[in-house]
Amino acid sequence: MRKTFGMICAVGLALCLGAGALMAAAPEPDDPWPDLARDIFKGRPLADGTGVLAIEMPYRAEDAAIVPVTLRTVLPAGETRAVKTITLVIDQNPSPVAATFTVAPGVSMISTRVRVNSYTNVHAVAELSDGSLYVVQTYVKASGGCSAPAAKDTQEAKANLGLMRFRQFAAPTPAAASTTREAQIMIRHPNNSGLQMDQITHLYVPLFIVSGLRVFEGDQLLLSMDGGISISEDPNIRFAYRSNGAAAFRAEASDTDGHVFRGEWPAKPSEM
């Protein structure tokens, strides 16, 4: 009996050691970034973006369906070039390009919320006015964000579809029109990723997202976004800008079903 037990233990130990060796020898998952960078940016060279652009995201997300991300331009004083576009890429998402933002000179920060589908590197690529590209990256632990059920009731979402709110943040001190300010635009929209399942029918909810957004101060285009499935439900974008002193802001958004939503607001600060 003891001999049999000993043999069983020996076999079990051998199996465990063998499995451990196989796990140790298993290759790391392929890094998709080299192929993504080549495909998205057509093989153009990408330089280290430290000192040009910064990306801020939580290392471990509380909710994979609404992960905050902030992009900041950090060009040094005296730099004659300006950031033209910022492309946000969530490497392991089913559709990695979350959004491309086109910004006016003076727009120095963009903050929004995104879906993250699995543990992943996240890259931000800035194109400068001379055509050069700069990349920075961070890492996020989150999973299931692209397939997470909608937080809003379907009927409520339909009733408020396209409703826009715009907020301007009061400056901490009286300031001239050229001082950097912050504003926020919020759009009521389910932004269905096409990967979510209806909990009643067990069918996938069709793709239905805000695909385009433009924000103007007077006649100046401050910010535009070409959005993908990774932008969270009810898109919410906060940005820092250098005011041109115009009397009004306006915005226009479009979605994948052909709806167009518009809003206009007087240029006056609201309460913090």
C-alpha positions as CSV (number, residue, x, y, z in Angstrom):
1,M,0.0,0.0,0.0
2,R,2.8,2.4,1.0
3,K,4.7,1.5,-2.2
4,T,1.6,2.2,-4.3
5,F,1.0,5.5,-2.6
6,G,4.6,6.5,-3.1
7,M,4.4,5.7,-6.8
8,I,1.3,7.9,-7.1
9,C,3.0,10.8,-5.4
10,A,6.1,10.4,-7.6
11,V,3.9,10.4,-10.8
12,G,2.0,13.4,-9.5
13,L,5.2,15.3,-8.8
14,A,6.5,14.4,-12.2
15,L,3.4,15.7,-13.9
16,C,3.4,18.9,-11.9
17,L,7.1,19.5,-12.8
18,G,6.4,18.7,-16.4
19,A,3.4,21.1,-16.5
20,G,5.5,23.8,-14.8
21,A,8.3,23.3,-17.4
22,L,5.7,23.6,-20.2
23,M,4.2,26.8,-18.7
24,A,7.7,28.2,-18.3
25,A,8.6,27.4,-21.9
26,A,5.2,28.7,-23.3
27,P,5.9,31.8,-25.4
28,E,4.6,35.2,-24.4
29,P,1.5,36.4,-26.3
30,D,2.5,38.2,-29.5
31,D,2.8,42.0,-29.1
32,P,0.3,43.5,-31.6
33,W,1.8,47.0,-31.5
34,P,4.4,46.6,-34.3
35,D,1.8,45.5,-36.8
36,L,-0.8,48.0,-35.5
37,A,1.7,50.9,-35.8
38,R,2.6,49.8,-39.4
39,D,-1.0,49.5,-40.5
40,I,-2.4,52.6,-38.8
41,F,0.4,55.0,-39.6
42,K,1.4,53.5,-43.0
43,G,4.9,52.5,-41.9
44,R,5.9,56.1,-40.9
45,P,8.6,56.3,-38.2
46,L,7.4,56.9,-34.6
47,A,9.7,58.7,-32.3
48,D,9.7,58.5,-28.5
49,G,7.0,61.0,-27.4
50,T,8.4,61.8,-24.0
51,G,8.4,65.6,-23.8
52,V,5.8,65.9,-26.5
53,L,2.7,64.0,-25.2
54,A,1.6,62.3,-22.0
55,I,-1.0,59.7,-21.3
56,E,-2.7,59.1,-18.0
57,M,-4.8,56.0,-17.2
58,P,-5.3,53.9,-14.0
59,Y,-3.1,50.9,-13.8
60,R,-6.0,48.8,-12.6
61,A,-9.4,50.0,-13.8
62,E,-12.4,50.0,-11.5
63,D,-14.8,49.5,-14.3
64,A,-13.6,48.2,-17.7
65,A,-16.5,49.9,-19.5
66,I,-15.6,53.4,-18.3
67,V,-11.8,53.7,-17.9
68,P,-10.7,57.3,-17.7
69,V,-7.9,58.5,-20.0
70,T,-6.3,61.9,-20.2
71,L,-4.0,63.0,-23.0
72,R,-1.8,66.1,-22.5
73,T,0.5,67.9,-24.9
74,V,3.7,68.8,-23.2
75,L,5.8,70.6,-25.9
76,P,8.5,72.7,-24.3
77,A,8.3,76.5,-24.2
78,G,9.5,78.0,-27.5
79,E,8.7,75.0,-29.6
80,T,7.5,76.3,-33.0
81,R,5.6,73.1,-33.9
82,A,2.1,72.4,-32.8
83,V,0.2,69.1,-32.2
84,K,-2.3,68.5,-35.1
85,T,-3.8,65.1,-34.2
86,I,-3.7,62.6,-31.4
87,T,-4.6,59.0,-32.1
88,L,-5.5,56.7,-29.1
89,V,-4.9,53.0,-29.7
90,I,-5.9,50.3,-27.2
91,D,-3.8,47.5,-28.5
92,Q,-5.8,44.4,-27.4
93,N,-9.3,45.8,-28.1
94,P,-11.2,44.2,-31.0
95,S,-11.0,47.5,-32.9
96,P,-7.8,49.0,-31.5
97,V,-8.2,52.6,-32.7
98,A,-10.4,54.2,-30.0
99,A,-10.4,57.7,-31.5
100,T,-8.4,60.2,-33.5
101,F,-8.6,63.8,-32.2
102,T,-7.8,66.8,-34.4
103,V,-7.0,69.8,-32.3
104,A,-6.5,73.5,-32.8
105,P,-3.4,75.3,-31.6
106,G,-3.8,75.9,-27.8
107,V,-5.7,72.7,-27.1
108,S,-3.4,71.1,-24.5
109,M,-5.5,68.4,-22.8
110,I,-8.3,65.9,-23.8
111,S,-9.9,63.6,-21.2
112,T,-12.5,61.0,-22.0
113,R,-13.7,57.5,-21.0
114,V,-13.0,54.3,-22.9
115,R,-13.7,50.5,-22.9
116,V,-10.8,48.2,-22.3
117,N,-11.4,44.6,-23.3
118,S,-8.4,42.9,-21.8
119,Y,-5.0,43.6,-20.1
120,T,-3.3,45.8,-22.6
121,N,-0.8,48.4,-23.6
122,V,-2.4,51.7,-24.6
123,H,-0.6,54.0,-27.1
124,A,-1.1,57.6,-27.9
125,V,0.4,59.0,-31.1
126,A,0.7,62.7,-31.8
127,E,1.2,64.1,-35.2
128,L,2.9,67.5,-35.2
129,S,2.5,70.3,-37.7
130,D,5.7,69.2,-39.5
131,G,4.3,65.7,-40.1
132,S,6.4,63.9,-37.5
133,L,4.9,61.3,-35.3
134,Y,5.6,60.7,-31.6
135,V,4.3,57.9,-29.4
136,V,3.9,57.3,-25.7
137,Q,2.3,54.3,-23.9
138,T,0.9,53.0,-20.6
139,Y,-0.5,49.7,-19.4
140,V,-4.0,49.0,-18.1
141,K,-5.4,45.9,-16.3
142,A,-9.0,45.6,-17.2
143,S,-11.2,43.1,-19.0
144,G,-14.6,42.7,-20.7
145,G,-15.2,46.4,-21.3
146,C,-16.3,46.1,-24.9
147,S,-18.9,43.5,-24.2
148,A,-20.2,44.9,-20.9
149,P,-24.0,45.4,-21.0
150,A,-25.3,49.0,-21.4
151,A,-25.8,50.8,-18.2
152,K,-28.9,52.7,-19.4
153,D,-32.3,51.4,-20.1
154,T,-33.0,51.1,-23.8
155,Q,-36.1,53.2,-23.8
156,E,-34.4,55.9,-21.7
157,A,-31.5,55.9,-24.1
158,K,-33.8,56.3,-27.1
159,A,-35.8,59.1,-25.5
160,N,-32.6,61.1,-24.8
161,L,-30.6,60.2,-27.9
162,G,-28.3,63.0,-28.9
163,L,-29.0,65.2,-26.0
164,M,-25.9,67.5,-25.5
165,R,-24.7,69.3,-22.5
166,F,-21.8,71.7,-22.5
167,R,-20.0,73.1,-19.5
168,Q,-17.3,75.8,-19.3
169,F,-15.3,75.8,-16.1
170,A,-14.7,79.0,-14.3
171,A,-11.2,80.3,-14.2
172,P,-9.6,80.4,-10.7
173,T,-8.8,84.1,-11.2
174,P,-10.1,86.8,-13.6
175,A,-8.3,86.2,-16.9
176,A,-7.9,87.5,-20.4
177,A,-9.6,85.8,-23.2
178,S,-6.3,84.2,-24.3
179,T,-5.9,82.3,-21.0
180,T,-6.2,78.6,-21.1
181,R,-9.6,77.4,-20.0
182,E,-11.4,74.1,-19.7
183,A,-14.7,72.9,-21.1
184,Q,-16.7,69.6,-21.3
185,I,-19.2,68.2,-23.7
186,M,-21.4,65.3,-22.9
187,I,-23.6,63.4,-25.4
188,R,-26.4,61.0,-24.5
189,H,-25.8,58.0,-26.7
190,P,-25.7,54.2,-26.0
191,N,-22.5,53.9,-28.1
192,N,-23.2,50.2,-28.6
193,S,-20.0,48.4,-29.5
194,G,-21.6,45.6,-31.5
195,L,-20.1,43.1,-29.0
196,Q,-22.8,43.5,-26.3
197,M,-25.5,40.9,-25.9
198,D,-29.1,41.7,-25.2
199,Q,-29.9,40.1,-21.9
200,I,-33.4,39.2,-22.9
201,T,-33.1,38.0,-26.6
202,H,-29.5,36.8,-26.2
203,L,-28.7,38.4,-29.6
204,Y,-25.9,40.8,-30.1
205,V,-26.9,44.5,-30.1
206,P,-26.0,46.1,-33.4
207,L,-23.1,48.6,-33.7
208,F,-24.4,52.1,-32.9
209,I,-21.8,54.7,-32.0
210,V,-21.0,58.4,-32.2
211,S,-18.6,58.3,-35.1
212,G,-17.9,62.0,-35.4
213,L,-17.8,65.1,-33.2
214,R,-16.8,68.7,-33.9
215,V,-16.6,71.5,-31.3
216,F,-16.3,75.2,-32.3
217,E,-15.6,78.4,-30.5
218,G,-17.2,81.0,-32.8
219,D,-15.9,80.0,-36.2
220,Q,-12.8,78.3,-35.0
221,L,-12.8,74.5,-34.9
222,L,-11.3,73.7,-31.5
223,L,-11.6,69.9,-31.5
224,S,-12.9,67.1,-33.7
225,M,-13.1,63.4,-33.0
226,D,-13.3,60.4,-35.3
227,G,-14.6,57.8,-32.8
228,G,-14.6,54.0,-32.6
229,I,-16.3,51.3,-30.5
230,S,-14.0,51.8,-27.6
231,I,-15.5,55.2,-26.6
232,S,-17.8,54.6,-23.6
233,E,-21.5,54.9,-23.4
234,D,-22.6,58.6,-23.2
235,P,-19.4,60.1,-24.7
236,N,-17.9,62.6,-22.3
237,I,-15.0,64.8,-23.4
238,R,-13.3,67.4,-21.4
239,F,-10.6,69.6,-22.9
240,A,-8.3,72.5,-22.2
241,Y,-8.1,75.3,-24.8
242,R,-6.9,78.8,-25.3
243,S,-10.0,81.0,-25.8
244,N,-10.3,83.3,-28.8
245,G,-12.9,85.4,-27.1
246,A,-15.9,84.4,-29.3
247,A,-19.4,84.8,-28.0
248,A,-20.6,81.3,-28.4
249,F,-19.7,77.6,-28.7
250,R,-21.4,75.1,-30.9
251,A,-21.0,71.4,-31.5
252,E,-22.1,68.9,-34.1
253,A,-22.1,65.1,-33.7
254,S,-23.0,62.3,-36.0
255,D,-23.5,58.6,-35.5
256,T,-23.4,55.4,-37.5
257,D,-27.1,55.4,-38.1
258,G,-27.0,58.8,-39.9
259,H,-28.3,60.9,-37.0
260,V,-26.8,64.4,-36.7
261,F,-27.0,66.2,-33.3
262,R,-26.3,69.9,-32.8
263,G,-26.0,72.3,-29.9
264,E,-25.0,75.9,-29.2
265,W,-24.2,77.7,-26.0
266,P,-23.2,81.2,-24.9
267,A,-19.5,81.6,-24.0
268,K,-19.8,82.3,-20.3
269,P,-18.3,80.3,-17.4
270,S,-20.5,78.1,-15.2
271,E,-20.1,77.2,-11.5
272,M,-17.3,74.8,-10.7
